[in-house]
Structure formats: structure tokens, C-alpha cells
Amino acid sequence: MKSLSIQIKSRRLSFANDQCLEKFLGLKPGNVTPLGILNNEQRNVIVVFDSDLKGEIVGIHPMENTATVFLLVEDLLPLIQNHGNTVIICDIL
């Protein structure tokens, strides 16, 4: 996490607590998904993807963990970007 925060020029990174998940993404623990960013009305959450995911299909929860949808990362990124959130793609070590 420390090397990633340096790489993306961020303050110290940590995993979000329950209150932050609810406040910023409208999600509960156990239901975290990249699609949750679509609940971020302030568009103040930055999304970071590992560059190794390019060309990959990812399985993600559609806002709850009772189902899984599979998307190409290249199809997921425009959804997030068109919503207005910043996306950073970098090498996560």
C-alpha cells in the first residue's frame, strides 16, 4: 500500500471502514464491487486498476454478493470514467 500511495501521489492508503463504504459508495462490507463507484454522487473517489488486468475478464458483484457478472476490464473502465470518477491504471506490485 505504501508503494502504491507513492506511485499514485496519494496520502497514506488504507482499506475503507464500514462508515466510509456506506458514505461514499452506498455499500456494506461484503458487497464491495467496482460498480459501487456508480453510487459515488460526488465523484470524489479515485479508482485504481492494475495494468496487468488489461484484456482480462473480471467477475464482479452487481452491488450485492448474491450474483456475479463478468466484464472485460476495457468495458468496465468506460462505465466508471463516463460516470465522472478518475481512473488510474498503474503497475501494482
Secondary structure, DSSP 8 states (H G I E B T S, - for coil): -HHHHHHTT-S------HHHIIIII---TT---GGGGGG-TT----EEEEGGGTT-EEEE-SSSTT--EEEEHHHHHHHHHHHT--EEEE---
